[in-house]
Structures are given as C-alpha cells and as structure tokens.
Amino acid sequence: MKLITAIVQDKDTTKLSNAFVKANVRATRLTTSGGFLRSGNTTFLIAIEDERVQAVLDMIQSVSQKRKQYMVPPVSLDAGGAHVGAYPVEVEVGGATVYTQSIESFHQF
C-alpha cells in the first residue's frame, strides 16, 4: 500500500473530490494554506493499493490545472526612504504537489 499526499488549489478541490468518489477512492480532506501567495489549498490523504497508485496520480494531474493570476508584490522602501510603487505581476498558480510514500501497515477500525 501507498500513502498519497496531494496538495491542490481550492479551485480544483470539488472536481477532484467528485473524481475520487466516482472511482471509489477514499480520501481524507484537510483544509490547508500556504505557498508564496498564501492562498487556500486542500490536502488529500489517500491510502491506496500499489496497483491503483498510477490511476490516482493520473486523476490528480488531469484535474489540478495550472493557471495564471496577477498579484501585487509587497511594497518596499529603497535605501533613500522613498516609496517604491508596486505593479501587478503575472504568476503561475495551481497544479498539484504530490508525495507518495510506502505504508508499513494499514488499519481501519
């Protein structure tokens, strides 16, 4: 068995949850936040048989889309103390960060 930990952007959470239900994949959802944008994420914990790992990874990859978003960097002061204005910059967000680990034992009570 493997433990898959998948961190996805909140915008993809419902669609991925529905895909898991349809494929009979049990997953625990945790609300998390982080990244340099401090945006909302969802972390899924999935204990799955070895032969189903690739199918779950494929589901995560197909649902978790990267997208472009504008953000305004924090305003800073230069050495002279003058105010430096911040302009929006385009950044890529989304996708998924996925970890796969072997499970030594698994119990369901």
N, C-alpha and C positions, 0 to 999 in steps of 0.2 A: 504494500500500500504506500501511497504517497500523500503528502500534505501539500496542497497548492495554496499559496497565499497570493491573492491578486488584489492590487490596489488600482481602482479605476475612478475616473472623474464622476461626480454625482450625476451629470447629464446622461451617462450611459448605464446607470445602476438599474433602473426599471427594466430596460430592454434586456440586460444581461440576466437579471433575476428571472424574467419570463423564459429566456432560453434555457436556463438551468432547470426550471420546473418542467418544461416541455421534454427535456432529455433525461428526466428523472435523476438529476444531480442534486444531492443535498449540500447546501451551503449555509454557513453562518455569516450573517452580515453585521459588520461593525461600522459605525459612523466615525470617520477619521478626518483630519485636516492636515495640511502640510504643503510642502513644495514652496518655491520662492514666491508664488502668488498667494499663498496662504488660503487656497481655495478648498472647498469641501470635496472630500473623497469618500469612497466606500471601500472597505477592505473585506474581501470574501475569504473565508477559511473553508477549504474543501478537502475532506479525506476521501480518496478515490482509489479504486483498484488500478494497478500498474497498466493494464491493457486499455484503460479508458483515459489515461492522462493526456495523450495527444488530442483526443476529441475535445476535451475540456479546454485545452490550450487554444485549439482552433476556434472554439466558440468565443473565448475571451478576445482573441485577436480580431475576429470578424465584427464584434460589437463595439469594442473600445476604439473609437476613432480619434485620430489626432485632428485638431482644428486650430485655426489661427485666431488670435484675440489681441486686442490692443490693451496696453497697460501704461500707466504713468509712473515712471520711476520716482523714488523718493527725492524730494527737493533737498539740495545740499548747499552749503556755503563754501565759497572759494577762500583761498588764503587771505584775501583782502577784506573779507567780510561782506562782499557784495552778494546779493541774492541771484542765484542761477536758476532760471526758469526750467521747468521740466516739460518735455514734449512726449506725447504718446509714442510708444514703440510697439511694433508688431512682434508677438512671440507665439511659439507653437505650444499648445497645451493638449492635454488629453492623452489618449493611448492607455496603456496599462503597464504597471510594473508587477512582474510575476516571479515568485520564488517557488521552487519545487524541492521538497525535502523527503527523504525516506522516513517512514514511520516504523519504529521498532515494534510497537504494539498498539492496538486499537481496541477500545472497549466502548460499548454502547449500552447503558443501563436504563 
